[in-house]
Amino acid sequence: MFPQLQIAHMKPKLPILQGGMAVRVSTAKLASAVANAGGIGIIAGTGLTVKELVDEIKKARDLTAGYIGVNVLFAVEQFAKLMLAAMKEKVDFVISGAGFSRDMFAWGKDHGVPVLSIVSSARLAKVAEKLGAAAVVVEGKEAGGHLGTDRSVHEVLPEVLSVVEKIPVIAAGGIVDGFDIARTLGEGAQGVQMATRFVASTECEAHPNFKEKYLAAEEDDVILIDSPVGLPGRALRNNFTDSISGEGRKPIAHCERCLKQCSTKFCILDALRRAVNGDVENGLVFSGEFVHRIKEILSVQEIMDRLSAQFEQAQALACQAPA
Ligand SMILES: Cc1cc2nc3c(=O)[nH]c(=O)nc-3n(C[C@H](O)[C@H](O)[C@H](O)COP(=O)(O)O)c2cc1C
């Protein structure tokens, strides 16, 4: 049996959050499937207009009575507008990626919506708790997308646990199966956030080529890129990443001014959209470090069933192990 996770009013059956994935990788369809299977689903607001995000939230509400949150990257120009729109729609919680501001906790208080934050160090976890975070997600270097650290989640987690006083600590990065969950909860996390495993699901709305790229990935296909956001990003090697490696740049044909600050090395919105729409050679395919361990596209329910069974197995093995 999984231990009970509680974040603010939320008591999910499984202590599993599905990580937000920008530019329509995690939409209402995936988030609601996760919520219906007993986890916590997250719609990514990054790359959507306010109207598109509100439509996704409404769609998710039609598909599930479970817990649904919204993730927005702090680096995007529309951060405040998207967060406030999600709060007005009374989502169960909001969560910021790659940074946070004092304001967002005040907005959450005003709207009665819990605010979570993704952190990569004990220092930031402490600040987030002090500002009013309902929980923190500690993300290690194993995660997909933008990274705030080059250290493993298993190194940073104990440091975060030693400074956070009252709120739940969720761990993220490289958690692929129920054995990983058992290890991470055994280290003291109250829950896990997983993203890469949920991309290879029938409900994820990324193009089938995107999912096939995951299934075909080998260990050394996973690389770090230099994102225009100003952070490293974990992705799969392809023509696109080769073209931007080192001093390589891609001229920007049309700028939507999506970021508060952009290095202009390439257009991240265009690169992510291309990949999600199926051009996985000329677009940017974000992925976690352990994608090579995923070999099947399954329904979210099947994924959750396997995670639960593997977790039980790990618990049983731990009980049998000699002291
Ligand atoms: C395709 C993809 C897109 C992502 N986009 C975002 C995002 O928009 N915001 C965010 O906070 N994290 C983003 N992440 C990070 C995940 O939400 C999650 O924390 C991390 O990938 C967990 O590691 P795992 O993928 O190994 O399970 C993304 C990850 C992937 C794989």
The ligand as an SDF file (V2000), in Angstrom:
LIG
                    3D

 31 33  0  0  0  0  0  0  0  0999 V2000
    8.5560   16.8290  -22.5750 C   0  0  0  0  0  0  0  0  0  0  0  0
    8.7660   17.4970  -21.2490 C   0  0  0  0  0  0  0  0  0  0  0  0
    8.3170   18.8080  -21.0490 C   0  0  0  0  0  0  0  0  0  0  0  0
    8.4570   19.4140  -19.8040 C   0  0  0  0  0  0  0  0  0  0  0  0
    7.9440   20.6750  -19.6190 N   0  0  0  0  0  0  0  0  0  0  0  0
    7.9400   21.2320  -18.3730 C   0  0  0  0  0  0  0  0  0  0  0  0
    7.2640   22.4540  -18.1250 C   0  0  0  0  0  0  0  0  0  0  0  0
    6.6440   23.0480  -19.0030 O   0  0  0  0  0  0  0  0  0  0  0  0
    7.2910   22.9540  -16.8610 N   0  0  0  0  0  0  0  0  0  0  0  0
    7.9630   22.3180  -15.8330 C   0  0  0  0  0  0  0  0  0  0  0  0
    7.9640   22.8130  -14.7030 O   0  0  0  0  0  0  0  0  0  0  0  0
    8.6080   21.1550  -16.0480 N   0  0  0  0  0  0  0  0  0  0  0  0
    8.5780   20.5910  -17.2800 C   0  0  0  0  0  0  0  0  0  0  0  0
    9.1530   19.3550  -17.4810 N   0  0  0  0  0  0  0  0  0  0  0  0
    9.6920   18.6350  -16.2900 C   0  0  0  0  0  0  0  0  0  0  0  0
    8.6360   17.6480  -15.7340 C   0  0  0  0  0  0  0  0  0  0  0  0
    7.4580   18.2730  -15.3460 O   0  0  0  0  0  0  0  0  0  0  0  0
    9.1510   16.7730  -14.5820 C   0  0  0  0  0  0  0  0  0  0  0  0
    9.3400   17.4590  -13.3890 O   0  0  0  0  0  0  0  0  0  0  0  0
   10.4350   16.0210  -14.8900 C   0  0  0  0  0  0  0  0  0  0  0  0
   10.5510   15.7180  -16.2500 O   0  0  0  0  0  0  0  0  0  0  0  0
   10.4570   14.7510  -14.0460 C   0  0  0  0  0  0  0  0  0  0  0  0
   11.4340   13.8480  -14.4850 O   0  0  0  0  0  0  0  0  0  0  0  0
   11.0590   12.5670  -15.4010 P   0  0  0  0  0  0  0  0  0  0  0  0
   10.6340   13.1120  -16.7080 O   0  0  0  0  0  0  0  0  0  0  0  0
   12.3360   11.8080  -15.4430 O   0  0  0  0  0  0  0  0  0  0  0  0
    9.9370   11.8190  -14.7260 O   0  0  0  0  0  0  0  0  0  0  0  0
    9.0770   18.7300  -18.7320 C   0  0  0  0  0  0  0  0  0  0  0  0
    9.5510   17.4190  -18.9480 C   0  0  0  0  0  0  0  0  0  0  0  0
    9.3940   16.8060  -20.1700 C   0  0  0  0  0  0  0  0  0  0  0  0
    9.8800   15.3950  -20.3470 C   0  0  0  0  0  0  0  0  0  0  0  0
  1  2  1  0
  2  3  1  0
  2 30  2  0
  3  4  2  0
  4  5  1  0
  4 28  1  0
  5  6  2  0
  6  7  1  0
  6 13  1  0
  7  8  2  0
  7  9  1  0
  9 10  1  0
 10 11  2  0
 10 12  1  0
 12 13  2  0
 13 14  1  0
 14 15  1  0
 14 28  1  0
 15 16  1  0
 16 17  1  0
 16 18  1  0
 18 19  1  0
 18 20  1  0
 20 21  1  0
 20 22  1  0
 22 23  1  0
 23 24  1  0
 24 25  2  0
 24 26  1  0
 24 27  1  0
 28 29  2  0
 29 30  1  0
 30 31  1  0
M  END
$$$$
